Structures are given as C-alpha cells and as structure tokens.
C-alpha cells in the first residue's frame, strides 16, 4: 500500500496475522515483527484478525497495542 503525504509517496508493508487462541504466543509473534528493520522510507502496519478465539487472545493483543504505540496495529475481531 502507498500513502501520499504532501508530495511524497510513503510505502507501507502490511503484515496480516490471523489469530485463533494465540493468547500465550501472540506477544512473541508481535515482538518478532516489531524487531524487523525495513528500508528507509518504508513503514509497517500489522493487521491482526482474531478468528473467534475463546482464550485471552483479544486481551493480549490490546495489551500489546497499548504498550507498543510505535507499532501500527489494526485489530479486527470476527
């Protein structure tokens, strides 16, 4: 995806993560995504789709998002 900011076009890498009962492991996945360094001029966004989890996946995702505001996380629950 590309976003236009003024006269510059900003490149964004979208990372889509499906999650089902990942409450115990979602923070590990997100830490790894957060640690990846991209080329200059490329930002990343993380799109997490919670697929009817019955554990604490949602709470862990929201907690991670709150503690790591520098990582652009979009969260969707089915």
N, C-alpha and C positions, 0 to 999 in steps of 0.2 A: 504494500500500500504506500502511496505517496501523499503527503500533506503539503499544501502550499502555504508558506509563511512569508508574507511580503512578496519579494521577488525570488525567494529561494524555494526550492523543492526539497522537502525533507523526506528521506527514505525511512520506512519503518518495517522492521521484521516482526511479523505476527506469529506468535507461538501459541498453538491451540493444544490445551491439555484436557482430555476427558478424565473425569474422576468418578470412581464408584467405590465407596467405602475405603478411602485413602487417608482417613484421619491420622493414622500413625505415620504415614510416609510422605504426605503432600509437602511438608516443610523441606524435606530432603530434595525433592524434585525442584522446588522453587529456589532453594539455595544454589543448586547447580545452574539453573537458568540465570539467576542473578549474577553469578560469577563469570559468565561468558562475556568477554570483551569483544565488541564489534568495531568495525572500521569507523573512522571519523565520519560524521555526517549521517550515521545510521543509528536510529533508536530502536528499542524493542518494546513490544507490548505483549502481555501474557493474557490469553483468553482461556478461562477455566470454565468448563461445563460440568456441573455436578449432576450426574445421571441417576437420580433417585437414591442417593446414599442413605443408609439407615444408621450410620455411625455418626461421629462428630466431625465429619469432613467439612461441613459448612462452617462450623465454629473455628476450625483450624485455618481455613482459607481466610476468613475475615480477620482473625487474629494476626496472621502473617501480613495481610494487606495493611493493617493498621500500624504494625511495627516496621514496615518497609515501604514508606510512602514514595521513595525514589524509584521503585519498580512499578511500572504502569500495569496494574492488574485489573482486568474486567472479569466480573464473576456472574455467571448465569446458572440458575437452578431450574432443572426440568421438573 
